[in-house]
Amino acid sequence: MAAFSMSEHIPTYQLQAFSGDESTRSEVYFPDYAGSKPKIPLNLSYRGDYYKISICLRGKAELKVNLETYVVTPGCLILATPEVIKQWLYVAEDYETLSVFFTKDFITANNATTGKLRFFVAPPVHVLPLSATEAASIAASFRFLQQKYGTPNTQRTNILKNIIASLLYEIGALYDQQPPTLPAVATTTRSQLLTDAFRQLVQTHCISMRSVQFYAATLCITPKYLTELVKAATGRTASDWIAEAVVLEAKALLQNHALPVQEVAASLQFTDQFAFSRFFKKSTGLSPTAYRQAG
């Protein structure tokens, strides 16, 4: 269920950990929160190998995604993508959502939806407050999905895939209405697709692979070209993105005060604690110990 030991790494949970069906590999799951809930410590930092979309119906929660804290209230849309670090800081007793989990393979197999919806690759925000009308529309789409999820049909998988694709387009339109946080993109160019692929690779491999050469080779382009296109698309270099991903991982681990800095350095595959401290201070202006004390 978890990819690594809780004491040394941030665990990665698979969709089955939530569906409770360990015998088969579920591709989509619509939870019934009235039933038993998974016994997973979601109040601690974790990752998932799935996408999850929720609409809050009532109650309040606080969700931290990549160390940024969001307050979730009724009418908020929550989007959790694979590899990001998540942590539920608070969940009210009356907190209620409509949610759907699905794997990357489920939505991308014979379906180009994610290529057309760039917000889905790297969301500008993970919690999006909606108007009452928008929230009602999204909730109606969720309930339609819920109905079809619970209805046996020989074409159930294809039905669910198309409903989820429609839901993603509906959500994409809502993200398109957020000009301050989401740059307008008329078309998806090859450079944009390569940049998105690079950022996904960084989230997956940053602990063990920190050279631009590795990512360029994986994408079958030169390091110089990768650096140029990432800089043009994001305003930051490929090296900056790699360093930021490692720092994010380090910060999340440092929040666990029971984990010595030496173990944090080892889990991030630095040669020693001093090399890690130099890297961390260069990136943040603080030593690991000072960052932990400040937090």
N, C-alpha and C positions, 0 to 999 in steps of 0.2 A: 504493500500500500504506500509506504513512504520510501522515497529513493535513498535517503540518508538517515543516519542516526540523529535523533532530535537534539542530542547533547552537542553535536559537532557541526551540524549543517541545518539549513532550513529545509524541512521536509517537503516533498512534492507528492500531493495526493492525486490519485486517479479518480475518474468519475465513479467507479464502482464503490469507492469508499463512502460515497453519499447515497448511492442507489441501494446499497446493502446487498447487491448481487455480485458476489465475488466469483461465482461459477462461470459467468459469461461476461464477455466484454461489451457492455452497453455503449451505444453510440449517442443516444439521446435519453434524457431523463427529465420528467416533469414531476417534481416532488409533491407529495401530499403531506404538508407540514402538520396536519392534524394527527398523523400517525407518529410512530417512534422516530426520533431524530438520531442522526449518526453521532457516535461517541468520539468526536474528533476535537482536539483542543484548538478551536478556531480563534481563541483569544491570544494565541501565540502565532508568531510569524510563520507563514506557510506559502506554498505555491500550489497550483493545480495544472494538470495537463489537459484542461478542458476550457471551453468558453461557458460563461454563465451570464444570463440576462435576467434582471428582476425589475418589477415595478412595485414600489412600496404602497400598500393599501392603508395601513394604519400603524401607529406606534412610531418609535424613534430608535435609531442606531447610530453608532459612530464606527466608521470603517477607515482603516489606514491602508492606502495602496501606494507602494513604493515610497513609504515614509511620509506621504501627504495625507492628512486627516480630512475626511468628509463627514458631514452630518447628514444622515438619511432621514427624511420625513415623508409623510404621505404625498404621493405625486412625483417622487424622485425615481428616475431610471438609473439602475446600477448595471454597469458593464464590467465584468471581470474577464480578462484575457489570459491565455496561458503564459507562464513564466513570471508574471509580475508578482511581487511580494505583497501578500495580503495579511491583514490582522483585524479582527473584530474587537474593538476596544470596549464597546457597550452595546447591548441589545435589550430593549425594554421587554417586559413580560408580554405586552400586547402587540409586539412587532409582528406584522403579517405582510407577506409578499406573494406575488405570483412569480414563479421562476422557472427557467428552463436551462438545463445543462446540455451541452453537446460537444463532441470531440472535433478536432480539426479535420479528421478524415471524413466525418459525416457531412460537413458542409462543403468541403472542397472536392469530394469525389464526383466527377462529372458535373461540376457546378462552378462557375467562375465568379460567384457572388463576392467572395472576399477580395478578389482582384479589383472589383468595381467600387468597393466600399472601403476606402483607405482609412476611415476612422476606426474600422474594425481591427486593423493591423496595429495601430498605435493610437489609441484614444487620447484626445487632448485633455479630457476629463473623464473620470470613471464614475462619477455621480452627477447626473444632469437633472436639475429641477425642471418640471414640466408645468405648463398651465393646466387648469382643470380640464379643459377640452382635450388637450393633447394626452393627458394621463388617462382619461376615460377611453380614448381611442386605442391606446396601447393596451390597456387592461382588457378591452373587448377582444383584441387580437390574441392576447394570452389565453383568454377563456375559450376561444375557438380552438386554439392549439391544444388546450387541456382536454377538450371534448374529443378531438380526433386521436389524441394520445391514448385515451382510455377506450377507444372503439376498435375491436378486432377487425382487420381487413387485410386481404392478401397483398395489397399495395400500400400498407400502412407506412413503411419507411419512405416511399416516394411522396406520399401525402404530407408527412411530417416535414420532409426536406423542403418541399415547396412552400409550406406555411411559414417555416422558419426563415426561408429566403425572403418572403414577402415582409415578414416582421423586420428583418434587417434593413430592407429598403425604406420602410417606414421610419425606423430609428435613424437611418442615415440622413433622411430629410430633416430630422430634428437637429442633428449635429451640424448640418449645413447652415442652419439658422443662427449659428454661434460665431459670427465673424471675428470677434476679438480673440478667440482661442483656437479657431480652426481656419487656416488659410484657405481661400477659395482655390480649388483645383478643377479646371474644366475637363481635363482628360488625364488619364494615367499614362505617363510616358515610361519608356524603358528605364530611364534614370531613376524615376520615382519607385518603380517596382524593385530595382536593385537596392535602392536605399532602404526600403521597407524590409527586404530580405536580409540585408546586412544587420539591421537593428534586431530582427528576430534571432539571427545567428548569435549576435552578441549576448542577448539575454540567455541563450542556451549554453554558450561555451566560454563566457568571459572568465570563469574561475581558472580554467586550464589553458585557455588560448588568449594571449593578450597582444599578439602581433598583427599588424594590418595585413601582413603577407598571408597569414592563415585564412583570413576572411576573403581576401582577394582571390586566392587560389580556389577556395570553395565556390565562389561565384564565377570562376573562370574568367576573371579580368585581372588587369595589372594593379599593383598597389597604388601606383600614381593615379590611375583612372578612378579607382575606388575613392581615394582621398579627395579628388576633384569633384566627383559627383555628389558625395556626401556633404562636402562643404557648400556646394551650390544649392543643394536641396534643404539643408538644415541650418546653415550658417556656422556650423561647427565641424571640426575635422573628425575623421574616423577614429583617430587616437583618443580624442576627447570623449567620444561615445563609449569606447572601451573602458577608459579610466573611470568614467562616471558609473558604469555598470558595476565595476569592482568596488567602488566606494559605497554604492548603495547596498551591495551585499555585506560589506564590512560594517556599515552603520547598523544594519538590521541585526547582525550577530552581536555587535557591541552592546545592544540594548539588553542582552541577556547577561546580567552582572555576574552570574555564576560561571561564565565562560572566561577563563583567563585570556589576556591579550595574546599570549603565546599560542594558545589553541586556535584563536581566531586566525592568526597569521598562518598557521599550519593548514587549517581547513581551506584557506584561500590559496594555498600552494605557493606561498612566499618562502624563500630559502631560509629565512629566520625572522624573528620578531623585529629586528632592527631594520631590515629591508622593508617590511610591512609598515613600520612606523614612519620611515622616510617617505614612502609612497603616499600614505594617508595624510601626513602633514603637508606635503607638497600640493595635494589635491584639495584639502579642506582648510588649511591654515592652523589646524589643531592636531595635537598628537592623539592617538587612540584613547589614552587615559584621560586627557583633557576633554575630549568629546564625550566620553562616558560620564565624567563628572558633571559636565554642563547639562547633560540630559536628565 
